[in-house]
Every structure is written in structure tokens, then in C-alpha cells.
Amino acid sequence: MSAVADSVPVVVVGAGQAGLSVSWYLGRAGIEHLVVESSTPMHAWADTRWDNFTLVTPNWHCRLPGYAYAGGDPDGFMTRDEVVDWLAGWLGTFDPPLRTHTRVSRLRRTAGGFELTLESVTGVESLRCAQVVVATGGYPLPILPPFAAALDPAVAQIHSEQYRNPQRLPDGAVLVVGTGQSGAQIAEDLHLAGRSVHLAVGSAPRVARFYRGRDCMTWLADMGVYDTPAQQFPGGKAAQEKTNHYVTGRDGGRDVDLRRFAVEGMALYGTLIGGKDTELEFAPTLSAALDRADAVYNSICSDIDRYIIRAGIDAPPPYRYEPVWAPDTEPTRLDLAAANVRSIVWAIGYRPDYRWIEASAFDGGGRPMQTRGITEVPGLSFVGLPWMHTWGSGRFLGIDRDAKYVADSVVAALSTATVPDILPENGVRL
Ligand SMILES: Cc1cc2nc3c(=O)[nH]c(=O)nc-3n(C[C@H](O)[C@H](O)[C@H](O)COP(=O)(O)OP(=O)(O)OC[C@H]3O[C@@H](n4cnc5c(N)ncnc54)[C@H](O)[C@@H]3O)c2cc1C
């Protein structure tokens, strides 16, 4: 590795919408900084979403520093390519100091700040700084279960972030595992394309797309649900651990009703708990999972009803979801070969990956311990984490507020700090 090559007051790691939003505020404050990105700016939208992807959040939620959705369909849902274009439009409004195709492979504390190891095709370098903002996304490491490796190698396996379209999967039936937002929408994408789909239903709740004349997410925003600080959120930590509600923005937006899919021929199961070769085993949880998801759907409708009464709003009448199907039995086994399942899409989420950061800033699960992004390690902050401040954090709706808060705290820290005195390579780690 080359000797310490350079220093800059602030490094932002990651040029997604979160890191670039912090950069926008730092630039406006006249703070010298560098945004280091392992790929290209905001590439996750183009590279890790499927072809028929649409936003789940309405377009009016899309706002970034100095820039908001200004198209003709604020209550609609941009497609993947429209999101990519919209983000490119934002990037054209300012000039962030970017270093692309460069991965930060190590971040360690030094006496006066931090030393980062940067890796790119041109080699390995070091960079010193006083402040680091980690903006590497809330969805870094795709999860696969340990037993995935024991399954029949003839069955293709991909994670949801690799899924593009039905044609790219081998012919035959497909098993989708997981019913968070990605799993439910990918199962629908395959189902609409006429593929035979088996779906392992998890514990995700669901929400109506529209209710009493408006998008549910617009009602919830008016009710202040996305602005409630995490500490005051009803249900506390448990609510924050839950998978996001499944619903879709496809074709102008609609509910995702797994029971309706079952009526139309999709095979539903409970949680997938194990497998070997071609044999899979499921927990008998399907009925309960469907009931729970519908109960959440209806309880959100009730919350909206109460708000409508409180606020004296004239709205169309209330209704409740009535199940259109229920399983006769709990299927607990599937033989992939017998059912001609030739591919599996794992949509069971992501886990954090901060192994490259050498600092005592993480809990037992490897998640940053932070308050509104600020950690107790001086100079180390995060942005773009789900629930970092509110339910809106980690999404378009909340990123501007969160980024401004983090950038303001970086600016304040720099204005009170002494000039960093970085220890040499073999210096004492704090
Ligand atoms: C499937 C899916 C659907 C979503 N749908 C919506 C939606 O409808 N509405 C909504 O508001 N939000 C949605 N989100 C949430 C959120 O808006 C996106 O995840 C968004 O991409 C988050 O932006 P980010 O900047 O925090 O992270 P990312 O976009 O993931 O950016 C992080 C960047 O850091 C870079 N990076 C990572 N590690 C390093 C390193 N060590 N060194 C250098 N660079 C590094 C990555 O290459 C990446 O470019 C969705 C998320 C997913 C996964």
C-alpha cells in the first residue's frame, strides 16, 4: 500500500441519494469534502431493480435537496427507468466532488480523525480526514439461508436484487421465498407473465394502496406517521424491526392480495425452514401469516377512519378487506423436481455489512448505534439507514431532512475542531 497520499476534511462513503444529499448540503456550506463511490452515482436504482419495478411510494414523496418531483403525476409511481432519469436530473443541478469506481475497504480511527483505504483499478491508496459520513445504503448484503447451498444444483438460485424479468429465469415453475415488498412484487411479476409460481409467505404486513379516495401513504403522511421520531413511534423497536408492508405501484398502483393469487393458481406455503436436494420444508404458518397481513391492512384503514373523523374530512365510505380465499391445509413439503421448480428467487432481505469499519460504533447485530445518524465515535456518522430518525428515513421522503441534520452536525464539528493530527500507519488505534 502506498503511504498516506492525501487528506480532506470530510469523506462521504457512498454516492447513493443519501451520500449525495449530504454532499449537497456540505457543498452549500462551502465545506471541502470528497464522495467516494465503489461504482457510479445512484447506480442501485438501475442495477438492482427488476425491469417492471415501480416505486411503492407515490411520486410526490420524491424530494431531494433543492429538487422535487415536478412531473404531471404526483400520485402515481415512477418506473425504474423514470426514477433513474429523475435522479440524473438532480445530479445535473450540482457538482459533487466525486471519486467513482473506488471502494473504501477499510476505515480506521487515528489520533486526529480517520484513515481510509481506497481501492480502485489504479491501486490502493490512503486518505485521511477528520469526519466520515457512511452512506453505503440500508441494503448492503443480500441474505441467503445456509441450506441454499445444500439444494439441488440443477435449480437456479438468485437473490431478489439480481431478478430482472421472467424471461431470464429458466423455463418451468419458480419458487419465490419471502413476501416483503420485493418478494410480493416479484411473485406478481412472474404470475402476470404466466409463470407457475410457488410462494413462501413470510411475516410481512400489508397495506391498501388506496382507501377512501386517496393513496394510503398520502393519508399516513398527513397523519404525521412518517414524521414521528423513532423513539416515539407506537410499537417502539418491535414496529421498526418489521418488514415493510407489501403493496405495489404497478399500473398506477393496486393492492397485492396473495389470496387472490392463490385463487388464480399460485401455490402458497408458510415460512420456508429448511431444504436439501429437491426437498423443501415449510412451517405451518400460512393461514396465520395471511390473517395477520390482512389484520394490519384493516387496522391501517381503521387508523385512517379515525383521522378522517378527527379532521372532519368528507371522504368516501369506509370498507374492510374480506378474504377471498383461505388454505384448506397447511402445505409443509415441496419436491422441487416433482413440481418442475427450476429456479428460486430469494427475497428474504439484507443484513448490514460494516466489517470494513474499525470503530466501536455497532451493536451486537452489527448495526450502527446512532442518534439521527450521529454516533458516539467523534467524527463518525451515518445517513440513509432505515428508521434512522423516522419511518421516512432511508426513503426519498425523509432523506433531505436526515441529510441536512447530519451535514449540519459535520459543519458544526469542523468549526469547533482543531486541525487533525493523523497518526502514522502503525499509530495507536483509539
Ligand atoms: C427493492 C427496493 C425498493 C425500494 N423502493 C423504494 C420506494 O418505492 N420509495 C422509496 O422512497 N425508497 C425505496 N427504497 C429505499 C431507498 O430509497 C433505496 O434503497 C435507495 O437506493 C437508498 O439510497 P442510499 O443512498 O441510502 O443507498 P444506496 O442507493 O444503496 O447507495 C449506497 C452507495 O454506496 C456505495 N457503497 C457501498 N459500499 C461502499 C464502499 N465500501 N465504498 C464506496 N462505496 C460504497 C454503493 O455502491 C452505493 O452506490 C427501495 C429499496 C429497495 C432495496
The ligand as an SDF file (V2000), in Angstrom:
LIG
                    3D

 53 58  0  0  0  0  0  0  0  0999 V2000
  -36.0800   -3.1000   -3.8470 C   0  0  0  0  0  0  0  0  0  0  0  0
  -36.1360   -1.7380   -3.2030 C   0  0  0  0  0  0  0  0  0  0  0  0
  -37.2150   -0.9070   -3.4760 C   0  0  0  0  0  0  0  0  0  0  0  0
  -37.2810    0.3780   -2.9130 C   0  0  0  0  0  0  0  0  0  0  0  0
  -38.3530    1.1650   -3.2030 N   0  0  0  0  0  0  0  0  0  0  0  0
  -38.4290    2.4030   -2.6450 C   0  0  0  0  0  0  0  0  0  0  0  0
  -39.5530    3.2720   -2.9210 C   0  0  0  0  0  0  0  0  0  0  0  0
  -40.5000    2.9030   -3.6120 O   0  0  0  0  0  0  0  0  0  0  0  0
  -39.5480    4.5070   -2.3790 N   0  0  0  0  0  0  0  0  0  0  0  0
  -38.5320    4.9580   -1.5790 C   0  0  0  0  0  0  0  0  0  0  0  0
  -38.5900    6.1210   -1.1380 O   0  0  0  0  0  0  0  0  0  0  0  0
  -37.4830    4.1600   -1.2810 N   0  0  0  0  0  0  0  0  0  0  0  0
  -37.4090    2.9010   -1.7800 C   0  0  0  0  0  0  0  0  0  0  0  0
  -36.3330    2.0860   -1.4650 N   0  0  0  0  0  0  0  0  0  0  0  0
  -35.4050    2.5140   -0.4060 C   0  0  0  0  0  0  0  0  0  0  0  0
  -34.3100    3.5250   -0.8140 C   0  0  0  0  0  0  0  0  0  0  0  0
  -34.8640    4.6670   -1.4350 O   0  0  0  0  0  0  0  0  0  0  0  0
  -33.2610    2.8970   -1.6960 C   0  0  0  0  0  0  0  0  0  0  0  0
  -32.7200    1.7470   -1.0850 O   0  0  0  0  0  0  0  0  0  0  0  0
  -32.1200    3.8590   -2.0290 C   0  0  0  0  0  0  0  0  0  0  0  0
  -31.2940    3.2710   -3.0090 O   0  0  0  0  0  0  0  0  0  0  0  0
  -31.2890    4.1820   -0.7840 C   0  0  0  0  0  0  0  0  0  0  0  0
  -30.3210    5.1560   -1.1020 O   0  0  0  0  0  0  0  0  0  0  0  0
  -28.9410    5.2110   -0.3090 P   0  0  0  0  0  0  0  0  0  0  0  0
  -28.1650    6.3160   -0.8640 O   0  0  0  0  0  0  0  0  0  0  0  0
  -29.1960    5.2020    1.1480 O   0  0  0  0  0  0  0  0  0  0  0  0
  -28.2500    3.7980   -0.6050 O   0  0  0  0  0  0  0  0  0  0  0  0
  -27.7580    3.1760   -1.9900 P   0  0  0  0  0  0  0  0  0  0  0  0
  -28.5910    3.6230   -3.1200 O   0  0  0  0  0  0  0  0  0  0  0  0
  -27.6590    1.7100   -1.7440 O   0  0  0  0  0  0  0  0  0  0  0  0
  -26.3130    3.8040   -2.1690 O   0  0  0  0  0  0  0  0  0  0  0  0
  -25.1990    3.3910   -1.4140 C   0  0  0  0  0  0  0  0  0  0  0  0
  -23.9840    3.5360   -2.2890 C   0  0  0  0  0  0  0  0  0  0  0  0
  -22.8130    3.2270   -1.5310 O   0  0  0  0  0  0  0  0  0  0  0  0
  -21.9080    2.5600   -2.3730 C   0  0  0  0  0  0  0  0  0  0  0  0
  -21.0030    1.8080   -1.5000 N   0  0  0  0  0  0  0  0  0  0  0  0
  -21.3160    0.7710   -0.6780 C   0  0  0  0  0  0  0  0  0  0  0  0
  -20.2370    0.3590    0.0000 N   0  0  0  0  0  0  0  0  0  0  0  0
  -19.2070    1.1630   -0.3840 C   0  0  0  0  0  0  0  0  0  0  0  0
  -17.8220    1.2330   -0.0430 C   0  0  0  0  0  0  0  0  0  0  0  0
  -17.3010    0.4120    0.8860 N   0  0  0  0  0  0  0  0  0  0  0  0
  -17.0460    2.1550   -0.6470 N   0  0  0  0  0  0  0  0  0  0  0  0
  -17.5870    3.0250   -1.5690 C   0  0  0  0  0  0  0  0  0  0  0  0
  -18.8870    2.9960   -1.9300 N   0  0  0  0  0  0  0  0  0  0  0  0
  -19.6810    2.0870   -1.3490 C   0  0  0  0  0  0  0  0  0  0  0  0
  -22.7860    1.6910   -3.2570 C   0  0  0  0  0  0  0  0  0  0  0  0
  -22.1350    1.3380   -4.4580 O   0  0  0  0  0  0  0  0  0  0  0  0
  -23.9940    2.5900   -3.4610 C   0  0  0  0  0  0  0  0  0  0  0  0
  -23.9120    3.3430   -4.6630 O   0  0  0  0  0  0  0  0  0  0  0  0
  -36.2470    0.8190   -2.0290 C   0  0  0  0  0  0  0  0  0  0  0  0
  -35.1830   -0.0450   -1.7530 C   0  0  0  0  0  0  0  0  0  0  0  0
  -35.1180   -1.3140   -2.3270 C   0  0  0  0  0  0  0  0  0  0  0  0
  -33.9380   -2.2110   -1.9950 C   0  0  0  0  0  0  0  0  0  0  0  0
  1  2  1  0
  2  3  1  0
  2 52  2  0
  3  4  2  0
  4  5  1  0
  4 50  1  0
  5  6  2  0
  6  7  1  0
  6 13  1  0
  7  8  2  0
  7  9  1  0
  9 10  1  0
 10 11  2  0
 10 12  1  0
 12 13  2  0
 13 14  1  0
 14 15  1  0
 14 50  1  0
 15 16  1  0
 16 17  1  0
 16 18  1  0
 18 19  1  0
 18 20  1  0
 20 21  1  0
 20 22  1  0
 22 23  1  0
 23 24  1  0
 24 25  2  0
 24 26  1  0
 24 27  1  0
 27 28  1  0
 28 29  2  0
 28 30  1  0
 28 31  1  0
 31 32  1  0
 32 33  1  0
 33 34  1  0
 33 48  1  0
 34 35  1  0
 35 36  1  0
 35 46  1  0
 36 37  1  0
 36 45  1  0
 37 38  2  0
 38 39  1  0
 39 40  1  0
 39 45  2  0
 40 41  1  0
 40 42  2  0
 42 43  1  0
 43 44  2  0
 44 45  1  0
 46 47  1  0
 46 48  1  0
 48 49  1  0
 50 51  2  0
 51 52  1  0
 52 53  1  0
M  END
$$$$
